[in-house]
Amino acid sequence: MTSVPISVPGGAERCLVMGVVNVTPDSFSDGGQWFDEAAAIRHGLDLVREGADIVDVGGESTRPGAARVSLEEELARVVPVIRALRSEGVAVSVDTMRAEVAKAAVEAGAQLVNDVSGGLADPEMPRVVAATGVTYVVMHWRGHSHDMDTRAVYADVVTEVREELSKRVDLVLAEGVTEEQIVLDPGLGFAKNAEHNWALLAGIPELTELGYPLLVGASRKRFLGRLLADADGTPRPFSRSDDATLAVTALAAQAGAWCVRVHEVGPNADAVRVAAAWKRAGANT
């Protein structure tokens, strides 16, 4: 497996924790809470105190059905927050599909570009990432939020996601991105239904066989709320699926995930440490 230039403080071998800062009014689970610049910066610092290794700053919602924001608006939302967090020594990721935003974010100090489109939304993205040399999350993606649910059609989701990610890797490598920069993300919830998401989580060992670190983002997603639905079928609200997220975090870490992207950092930071202890104990028996 390749390595990336963001590691656990102290060199401990465990799954990393990426905390989410949505500088948006409409993100699916916490839209509006951190839309104010000062609030977003405070929240990012709070996440680090709670145990986040990386803070992922995004200025555009990618929830199903979300409309895109302008380039200017996205830049105004994320760049000041990234600059402020980096001035405090925080490892920062930018969650964007736009090459211009990625470039500005890296200039402001971002060390990782988290592109949910894997370079498909903006063909310039791989070239920008290659020029900056930062870590690049290539996520499995089949289309924008307004119609991605119609694209959730698979005969064998693990095999197809693996093959499509492999093709994306080949293309970004051809644009100058190095293997050492690449992290993969199976894209839970993006053109996937609940059955697909569970299959991909169970297939983490197969996905890691591609040879790249794997980022898993299950936190508060719809498939967890539906799993925990009330007797009448009402899905559990996003904010009440954090315990289920913890279970996914522990299992994903145990299965070999490089990092988990979560909203509630503290308990998930505990979960990855439990998984690491479990794995060490197993290795010593």
N, C-alpha and C positions, 0 to 999 in steps of 0.2 A: 504493500500500500504506500502511496506517495505521502509526503508530509506537507503541511502548510505552515506559514510563518506566524500562526497564532497558537500558542500552547498553554497548558495549564501552569499557573504560577507554582514554582517549586518543583516542576517536572513530574508531578504525579501522573500516573497513567490512568486516566478515566475519561469518560465521555464529557465533553464540554457542555456548558449551558449558555444559550443565547437568549437574552431577554428582549422583549418586544417593546418598542416605543413607536406607537402609531400617531404621527403628527397629522391627523386627519379628523374630519367631522363625521365620517361615515364607515369606519372599519367595523367588521361584523360583531366584535365582542366588546370593544371599549371605545368606539368612535366618539370623539369629542372630549374625552377625559384629559388628553394630553395635547390638544390642538393648540393651546397657547404655548408660545415658545418657552417661556420661563417654566411653565408646568412640565413641558416635555424634558427640559434639561434636568429639573429636580427629579423627575421620575427615572431618567436614565441613571443618575447618581444613586438613587435609592436601589435600583436593580443591582448595581455593582455591590453595594453594601450587603444586599441579600444573597450574593454569591454568583452573580452573572459573570461569565468569562468574557462575553462579547455582548454589546448592546446593538441591536438591529433597528436602525432609524428609517422609517418609511413615510413618504408623503402622499401616497396614492393607494387607496383601498383596492384590493384585488378580490373582494368578496364576490360571490356569484351575483351577476346583474349590475355590478358597479360601473359607473361611467368614468371615463378617463378625465384627469385634470390637465390643465395646460402645463407646458414645460416651465413657464415662468412661475406658476403657482407652486409646482413641485419643488423647484429650486429654492423659492422663498421659504418653504416649510422646512426643508431638511438641512440646508447648508449651515445656517446659524447654530442649529442644535448639534450637529456633528462637530463644528469648530469648538463649541463650548465644552463638549464632553471630552474631546481630545486634549484640550488644554488642562483637563483634570487627570490625564493619563489613562483614560478609558479606551479599551479596544473597541472600535466602532465598525459596524457594518452598515452599508446603505442598501436598502431594499428598493430597487428601481429596475424598470425595464428600459430606461432611456440612457443612451451613451453619454449625452451631454450632462445629465444629472450625475452619472457615475464619475465622469471626469472632474466635475466641480466638487463632488463629495470627497474624492481621493485628494484633491488639492487642499481641501479643508481638513484632511487627516484620516479619512476612512481607510481601513486596512483590508476590507473585504467588500466585494460587490456581490449582493444577493439578488440575482436576476431570475425572477420566477418564470420568465419565458425562455431561459437558456439561450439567449441570443436571437430568438426568432422574431421578437417584436421590433427589434432595432438591429439591423445587420451590422451597424458600426460598433456595437457593444464589444464583440470579441477583440477587435483591433484596439479599442481604447484600453481594455483590460490588459492586453498584451503589452501595450506601451507603458502602462503604469507598474506592471509587475505584481499587483496585489492578488490576494486570493479571490477566486471566482466560483461562486455557487451556480452550477448549471442545473436547473430544475427541469423535470419532465413537464411539458406543456403542449397543449394542442390548440389553444386559441384563447382569445380575450374573455373576460368575465361575462360579457353580455350573452355569450352563446356556448360557454364551455361545457355546460351540462349535456348538451346535445351530442357532444363528442365522446361521451363516456361509453364507448362501445369497444369491447375487447373479447377475443376468444380465450386468451390466456394472459391476464393482465401483467403478471410478473415477467413473463418472457417478452411481451411486447414493450413494456416500459424499459426493460433492460436493453433491448435491441435499439429502441429509439434514443435512449440516453447514449448508447455507444456511438450511434451515428452523429449525435450532437457533439460528442467529445472529438470525434474525428474532424468535424468541421471547424470547431474552435481551435484545435491544434493547428489546422491548416492556415488559420489566420494569425498564428504567432503566439497564442497562449501556450505556456509550458505545462507539462504534466504535473509539475510541482504546485502549480497554482490552482488546480481543479479540485473542487468538491462537488459531489452529486447530491441531488435531492429527488426522491421519487414523486414529489408533488401531490401529497395526500389532499384529496378534495378538489383538485384541479382536473376537471374532466374525468373524475372518478366518483362512483357511488360508494355506499358503505361497504358493500361486498368487496369492491376493488381495493378500498383502503385497508381492510383487514388482511386481504391476501398479500398486499405489499408489505405490511408490517411483519407478517409471518415469513415473508421472503427476503427480509433484510440480509441474511447470510448469503443468499444468491446475488443480491445487488452489490454487496461488498466485493464479490469475486471479480467485478470489473476492475478492481485495483485502485479505487479512489476513495477518500474519506466520504462518509455519508451523513448528510444533515437530514434530520427527521422533524417535521413540523405538524404535530397532531393536536396541539393545544387548542382546546375549546371548539374544535371543529364539529360540524353538524352530525357526523356519524357517531360521535360520542353521545351527544344529546339524544339521538334516536335510540341508541342502545339502552339508555337509561330512562326511556320514556315512562310516563305514568301509566296506570292501568287502562286509562281511556285512550292511550296512544299519543298523548301530548308530549312532545320532546322536552327533555330537561333544558332549562335556560343555559346559555353559554357559560354564565358566571358560576353555575353549579355543577359544571363538569370538570372542575379542576382536580378532584380526587381521581377521576378516571384518567386524566392526563398524567397524573403521577404514576399510575400503573403502567401506562404506555411508555413513559420515560424510563422506568426501571427495566422493563422488558427490552426496550430498544437498545439501551446501554449494554445490557447483558448480551444482546445479539450481535453487537459490534458497531453500533452507530458512533460516529465521530462527535456529533453534537446534536442536541435537541433544542428546538426553538419554542419558547414557552412564554406565557403571560405572567404566571405566578412563579417567580424565580426561587424564593427560599425553599419551599418543600421539594421542588425539582432538583435543586442543588444537593439536598440531602439524599434524594433518590439515586442520583448518579454515583454518590459516594458509597451507598449501600451496594449498588450493582458492582462497583469496582472491588469492594471488599469480598463480595461473593465470588467474583472471578478469581481473585488472588488466592482465596482459600481453596477453590477447585483446582487451581494450577499446582498447589502444594500437596495435594493428596495423592 
